[in-house]
Amino acid sequence: MSLLGDDGRGYELARKLETAGTWRTWLGDSNYTNFAPFLSSPS
């Protein structure tokens, strides 16, 4: 697997960061709430 994932857009990397809890820490609760739905699908 490449760094950005097989799709080349970073979805797999984003999911791994989500699993590690990185997004909420980096974005803060308010911005994370808006961002989280985008992690449900690579499209």
Secondary structure by P-SEA (a helix, b strand, c coil): cccccccccaaaaaaaaaaaaaaaaaacaaaaaaccccccccc
